[in-house]
Amino acid sequence: MELAIESVSVPQSRKVTLGYLFYTFLKIGAVSFGGYMALVSLVQKIMVDKDETLDNEVIIDSITVASLIPGPLAVNIVAYIGYHLKGKTGAFLSMLGVLLPACTLMLLLAWLYFSYAYKFEWANIMHYVVAVVSAIILSTGFNLYKKEIGKNYKKTLLCLLTIIAMTLTNSYVITIGFIFLGAIAGVIIEGNNLTLNSFKREGSFKFNLVYSSVIGLFVINEGLFISGIYKFFNSPLLKITMVFSGISLSLFGGGYVMIPIMQSLFVNDLHWLTRQEFIDAIAFSQATPGPILVSATFIGYKLAGIIGAVIATAAMFAPSAILMIIVSTLFKKTKDHSLVKDMIAGVKVVVIGLIIASGVRILYQQSFSLGIALVAVAALILSFKYKVSPVYLIIGSIAIGIITKLLI
């Protein structure tokens, strides 16, 4: 049977323009501290609750698809949303907007670091941000729970089981296991007595030549990356492209999973960084908004200046985002089947549990203090009950950190 991907119809909203997508994700990217669930929460608060340009269902779908493919989860989710709203251009501008603040700051830090041995330490200033981020994530999870689960005790039990399991562990394998468990549970809970025969649909999926060629290039690049043949290439820019795109297509479970592998690769194998430089690159990426893998900007700058930084950043985030668009096209083609709808209904419950567990885990990993507790509770009330913008909450937490640092 011939396989192809047909172009999807992208919903056109009166409120959604390319400029809106870029500006909104630029704003989100400037304050998206705390990992991909924090970014998801910002998107939900701004685009769903405030602007009403997006549905909760799209966010949940984006998390589901992003969890099943390689690459940085946060940027893949943004690519999915941008593509859903305004096609490929929307995906590109959304990714550019969300990455621009963190990458610009990281580029500045890299320049200061390698030019003047400048050390960037602002742990005290950022002390309360984690508490606010966890509160925003919990608020998002609670709102989704009210809308999607309500008083359904079967779904409540599944959600609670997910929260407990994912609070106690951060295993990507277990996360994927729960997503599949949610799909099975959804079929059982919805109880539509469906069979595989009901999954049949008229027509067929078709892979066009462009998508087939792109996937072929990804496979070749991944083979060269895993085999290490790229080490024999003379061009440093080609090496940067192949290494970071190889990481992009090998990454499952978020940036933190990849840190030990990246350290072994960049420090011990390629000798691109010293051990201290790698540690500082990770520290800078955690101190800036955006995904931890903006460390690629830092590493690329050391290797080949501004051009190296741009190429390393593009190679880290673009391949998996392109794969996300291809997979999301297939996902959209199948999600309206009755069987898939039931499966997604169960996956939604698990995703909500993942969001709540993420907020809980971020909070209890922080060193406890009365100030942290008060800020977290206040932020949760302001976000959940009074719908205060998460942007203001995060800026407020930074202001508290600055005031505290000056007083102490």
TORROMI-210880 format. One line per field, with one value per residue (C-alpha): residue number from 1; x, y, z. Coordinates in nm, 2 decimals, padded with zeros to 4 digits. Layout:
REM TORROMI-210880
resi: (NUM;...)
px: (X;...)
py: (Y;...)
pz: (Z;...)
END
This chain:
REM TORROMI-210880
resi: (1;2;3;4;5;6;7;8;9;10;11;12;13;14;15;16;17;18;19;20;21;22;23;24;25;26;27;28;29;30;31;32;33;34;35;36;37;38;39;40;41;42;43;44;45;46;47;48;49;50;51;52;53;54;55;56;57;58;59;60;61;62;63;64;65;66;67;68;69;70;71;72;73;74;75;76;77;78;79;80;81;82;83;84;85;86;87;88;89;90;91;92;93;94;95;96;97;98;99;100;101;102;103;104;105;106;107;108;109;110;111;112;113;114;115;116;117;118;119;120;121;122;123;124;125;126;127;128;129;130;131;132;133;134;135;136;137;138;139;140;141;142;143;144;145;146;147;148;149;150;151;152;153;154;155;156;157;158;159;160;161;162;163;164;165;166;167;168;169;170;171;172;173;174;175;176;177;178;179;180;181;182;183;184;185;186;187;188;189;190;191;192;193;194;195;196;197;198;199;200;201;202;203;204;205;206;207;208;209;210;211;212;213;214;215;216;217;218;219;220;221;222;223;224;225;226;227;228;229;230;231;232;233;234;235;236;237;238;239;240;241;242;243;244;245;246;247;248;249;250;251;252;253;254;255;256;257;258;259;260;261;262;263;264;265;266;267;268;269;270;271;272;273;274;275;276;277;278;279;280;281;282;283;284;285;286;287;288;289;290;291;292;293;294;295;296;297;298;299;300;301;302;303;304;305;306;307;308;309;310;311;312;313;314;315;316;317;318;319;320;321;322;323;324;325;326;327;328;329;330;331;332;333;334;335;336;337;338;339;340;341;342;343;344;345;346;347;348;349;350;351;352;353;354;355;356;357;358;359;360;361;362;363;364;365;366;367;368;369;370;371;372;373;374;375;376;377;378;379;380;381;382;383;384;385;386;387;388;389;390;391;392;393;394;395;396;397;398;399;400;401;402;403;404;405;406;407;408)
px: (00.00;00.14;00.21;00.20;00.13;-00.13;-00.13;-00.35;-00.61;-00.50;-00.78;-00.78;-00.87;-00.95;-00.73;-00.44;-00.19;00.18;00.27;00.05;00.22;00.57;00.50;00.31;00.58;00.85;00.68;00.64;01.00;01.12;00.98;00.95;01.17;01.13;01.12;00.86;00.57;00.62;00.61;00.29;00.13;00.22;00.07;-00.25;-00.28;-00.21;-00.35;-00.63;-00.76;-00.67;-00.66;-00.89;-00.69;-00.63;-00.81;-00.69;-00.73;-00.45;-00.21;-00.28;-00.24;00.09;00.22;00.11;00.29;00.60;00.64;00.65;00.92;01.28;01.38;01.35;00.99;00.92;01.02;00.85;00.52;00.56;00.62;00.30;00.09;00.24;00.18;-00.17;-00.26;-00.07;00.10;00.48;00.54;00.35;00.57;00.89;00.79;00.66;00.99;01.19;00.99;01.02;01.39;01.51;01.52;01.71;01.95;02.02;02.10;02.31;02.50;02.57;02.69;02.91;03.07;03.13;03.25;03.51;03.62;03.64;03.61;03.28;03.10;02.72;02.57;02.22;02.09;01.97;01.78;01.61;01.55;01.17;01.11;01.10;00.82;00.61;00.67;00.55;00.24;00.16;00.20;-00.02;-00.28;-00.28;-00.32;-00.61;-00.79;-00.75;-00.87;-01.19;-01.26;-01.16;-01.21;-01.46;-01.64;-01.56;-01.42;-01.25;-01.06;-00.99;-00.83;-00.62;-00.51;-00.42;-00.22;-00.03;00.04;00.18;00.39;00.54;00.60;00.81;01.00;01.12;01.17;01.09;01.02;00.76;00.61;00.57;00.42;00.16;00.07;00.00;-00.18;-00.40;-00.48;-00.59;-00.78;-00.96;-01.10;-01.22;-01.36;-01.54;-01.68;-01.78;-01.72;-01.49;-01.29;-00.99;-01.23;-01.38;-01.04;-01.06;-01.09;-01.14;-00.83;-00.47;-00.18;00.07;00.43;00.53;00.88;00.98;00.89;01.04;01.37;01.38;01.33;01.60;01.84;01.76;01.83;02.17;02.27;02.18;02.38;02.69;02.64;02.61;02.90;03.13;03.23;03.17;03.50;03.70;03.53;03.75;03.48;03.40;03.06;02.97;03.08;02.87;02.56;02.59;02.66;02.38;02.13;02.23;02.16;01.83;01.71;01.85;01.69;01.40;01.26;01.39;01.72;01.81;01.83;02.09;02.32;02.55;02.57;02.65;02.92;03.08;03.06;03.18;03.43;03.58;03.53;03.55;03.73;03.53;03.49;03.67;03.47;03.43;03.31;03.05;02.93;02.91;02.72;02.46;02.44;02.39;02.11;01.93;01.96;01.81;01.45;01.38;01.49;01.82;01.95;02.01;02.35;02.40;02.43;02.71;02.90;02.86;02.99;03.31;03.37;03.30;03.18;02.84;02.80;02.88;02.62;02.35;02.42;02.45;02.12;01.94;02.08;01.97;01.60;01.51;01.53;01.31;01.06;01.04;00.98;00.71;00.53;00.54;00.42;00.15;00.02;-00.04;-00.18;-00.44;-00.54;-00.62;-00.75;-01.11;-01.15;-01.38;-01.12;-00.85;-01.09;-01.14;-00.76;-00.69;-00.96;-00.76;-00.42;-00.56;-00.62;-00.26;-00.12;-00.31;-00.16;00.18;00.13;00.02;00.31;00.56;00.45;00.47;00.81;00.96;00.83;00.96;01.30;01.35;01.50;01.22;01.19;00.90;00.95;00.93;00.61;00.45;00.54;00.42;00.08;00.03;00.12;-00.12;-00.41;-00.34;-00.31;-00.59;-00.85;-00.78;-00.63;-00.33;-00.10;00.19;00.42;00.35;00.39;00.73;00.85;00.72;00.92;01.23;01.16;01.12;01.46;01.63;01.48;01.58;01.94;01.97;01.84;02.05)
py: (00.00;00.34;00.56;00.94;01.23;01.47;01.83;01.89;02.15;02.41;02.58;02.95;03.16;03.53;03.59;03.38;03.54;03.46;03.78;03.67;03.33;03.48;03.74;03.50;03.24;03.51;03.62;03.26;03.19;03.48;03.34;02.97;02.85;02.50;02.26;02.16;02.12;02.48;02.59;02.38;02.56;02.90;02.81;02.68;03.00;03.24;03.08;02.88;03.07;03.43;03.46;03.17;03.09;02.73;02.43;02.22;01.91;02.05;02.09;01.73;01.60;01.78;01.63;01.28;01.30;01.47;01.20;00.93;01.07;01.18;01.54;01.83;01.80;02.17;02.28;01.98;02.08;02.44;02.31;02.10;02.40;02.64;02.38;02.31;02.68;02.82;02.54;02.51;02.88;02.89;02.61;02.78;03.12;02.96;02.78;03.09;03.30;03.05;02.99;03.35;03.48;03.19;03.15;03.53;03.53;03.21;03.36;03.67;03.46;03.25;03.56;03.70;03.36;03.29;03.65;03.76;03.44;03.59;03.37;03.40;03.33;03.44;03.14;03.38;03.60;03.29;03.13;03.17;03.11;02.73;02.77;02.98;02.75;02.45;02.64;02.74;02.38;02.25;02.52;02.40;02.04;02.12;02.32;02.04;01.79;01.98;02.01;01.67;01.43;01.59;01.33;01.02;00.80;00.55;00.83;00.99;00.66;00.64;01.00;00.94;00.63;00.83;01.11;00.87;00.67;00.98;01.17;00.88;00.82;01.02;00.73;00.79;00.42;00.43;00.75;00.58;00.27;00.49;00.65;00.31;00.21;00.52;00.42;00.07;00.21;00.46;00.19;00.00;00.31;00.45;00.10;00.13;-00.24;-00.15;-00.39;-00.34;-00.36;-00.03;00.12;00.09;00.41;00.50;00.61;00.55;00.75;00.86;00.95;01.21;01.23;01.52;01.36;01.03;01.21;01.39;01.07;00.91;01.19;01.16;00.78;00.84;01.11;00.90;00.61;00.84;00.98;00.65;00.50;00.80;00.83;01.21;01.23;01.19;01.49;01.80;02.07;02.18;02.31;01.98;01.80;02.04;01.98;01.60;01.57;01.80;01.67;01.32;01.41;01.57;01.24;01.03;01.21;01.05;01.17;01.53;01.71;01.59;01.23;01.34;01.53;01.23;01.12;01.47;01.51;01.18;01.29;01.65;01.61;01.26;01.16;01.48;01.70;02.00;02.11;02.08;01.92;02.27;02.43;02.16;02.20;02.58;02.53;02.32;02.57;02.86;02.67;02.61;02.98;03.10;03.05;02.78;02.42;02.30;02.20;02.57;02.46;02.38;02.75;02.78;02.48;02.59;02.94;02.80;02.58;02.83;03.16;03.30;03.09;02.78;02.88;02.93;02.60;02.40;02.54;02.48;02.13;02.05;02.16;02.15;01.78;01.66;01.94;01.84;01.48;01.61;01.78;01.46;01.24;01.50;01.48;01.11;01.16;01.41;01.16;00.89;01.07;01.10;00.72;00.60;00.36;00.62;00.87;00.62;00.57;00.94;00.99;00.76;00.92;01.26;01.14;01.02;01.34;01.54;01.32;01.38;01.75;01.75;01.51;01.73;02.03;01.82;01.68;02.02;02.16;01.88;01.88;02.24;02.30;02.38;02.71;02.92;03.17;02.91;02.76;03.10;03.20;02.87;02.89;03.25;03.18;02.87;03.08;03.37;03.14;02.89;03.11;03.46;03.36;03.60;03.57;03.34;03.60;03.84;03.57;03.47;03.83;03.89;03.59;03.73;04.07;03.90;03.73;04.06;04.23;03.94;03.94;04.31;04.30;03.99)
pz: (00.00;-00.09;00.21;00.21;00.44;00.31;00.43;00.73;00.74;00.99;01.18;01.12;01.42;01.39;01.69;01.58;01.35;01.29;01.48;01.77;01.79;01.78;02.04;02.27;02.27;02.30;02.62;02.74;02.65;02.86;03.18;03.12;03.41;03.55;03.26;03.00;03.23;03.35;02.98;02.93;03.23;03.09;02.75;02.92;03.13;02.85;02.53;02.67;02.98;02.89;02.51;02.43;02.11;02.20;02.35;02.64;02.41;02.18;02.47;02.59;02.24;02.21;02.54;02.43;02.09;02.23;02.49;02.23;02.00;02.06;02.12;02.37;02.50;02.55;02.20;02.04;02.22;02.10;01.75;01.76;01.88;01.63;01.35;01.47;01.46;01.16;00.98;00.92;00.94;01.27;01.40;01.30;01.45;01.77;01.82;01.73;01.98;02.27;02.22;02.15;02.50;02.65;02.36;02.35;02.72;02.69;02.40;02.61;02.90;02.67;02.54;02.89;03.01;02.74;02.70;03.06;03.26;03.40;03.64;03.65;03.99;04.08;04.28;04.56;04.31;04.16;04.50;04.49;04.12;04.17;04.43;04.19;03.90;04.10;04.20;03.84;03.73;04.01;03.93;03.57;03.67;03.91;03.64;03.38;03.64;03.70;03.33;03.20;03.50;03.74;03.95;03.73;04.00;03.76;03.59;03.93;04.05;03.73;03.78;04.15;04.06;03.80;04.05;04.31;04.07;03.89;04.22;04.35;04.02;03.72;03.49;03.13;03.08;03.35;03.20;02.86;03.05;03.21;02.88;02.73;03.05;03.00;02.64;02.75;03.05;02.82;02.60;02.91;03.09;02.78;02.72;02.35;02.28;01.99;01.79;01.56;01.27;01.38;01.33;00.95;00.76;00.40;00.21;00.31;00.45;00.20;00.26;00.00;-00.14;00.08;00.41;00.30;00.21;00.54;00.74;00.53;00.60;00.98;00.97;00.79;01.03;01.33;01.19;01.14;01.49;01.67;01.47;01.54;01.17;01.20;01.40;01.07;00.91;00.88;00.89;01.25;01.15;00.99;01.31;01.52;01.29;01.30;01.68;01.80;01.55;01.65;02.02;01.91;01.75;02.04;02.33;02.51;02.84;02.86;02.88;03.23;03.10;02.84;03.07;03.17;02.80;02.69;02.95;02.84;02.48;02.50;02.78;02.76;02.40;02.18;02.43;02.32;02.68;03.01;03.29;03.46;03.13;03.09;03.45;03.40;03.07;03.25;03.54;03.29;03.11;03.44;03.54;03.21;03.10;02.84;02.81;02.96;02.62;02.53;02.66;02.29;02.23;02.49;02.35;01.98;02.07;02.22;01.92;01.63;01.77;01.69;01.37;01.58;01.84;01.58;01.41;01.73;01.86;01.52;01.51;01.86;01.82;01.45;01.36;01.64;01.57;01.21;01.32;01.55;01.26;01.06;01.34;01.44;01.09;01.13;01.47;01.35;01.07;01.32;01.64;01.51;01.50;01.78;01.91;01.92;02.09;02.37;02.40;02.40;02.67;02.90;02.80;02.89;03.25;03.27;03.12;03.39;03.65;03.50;03.52;03.89;03.98;03.81;04.02;04.34;04.25;04.17;04.50;04.73;04.56;04.67;05.01;05.25;05.42;05.55;05.28;05.00;05.16;05.18;04.83;04.69;04.87;04.77;04.40;04.40;04.53;04.29;03.99;04.07;04.22;04.09;03.75;03.79;03.48;03.54;03.38;03.67;03.93;03.80;03.77;04.12;04.25;04.10;04.26;04.60;04.54;04.45;04.76;04.98;04.85;04.90;05.26;05.35)
END
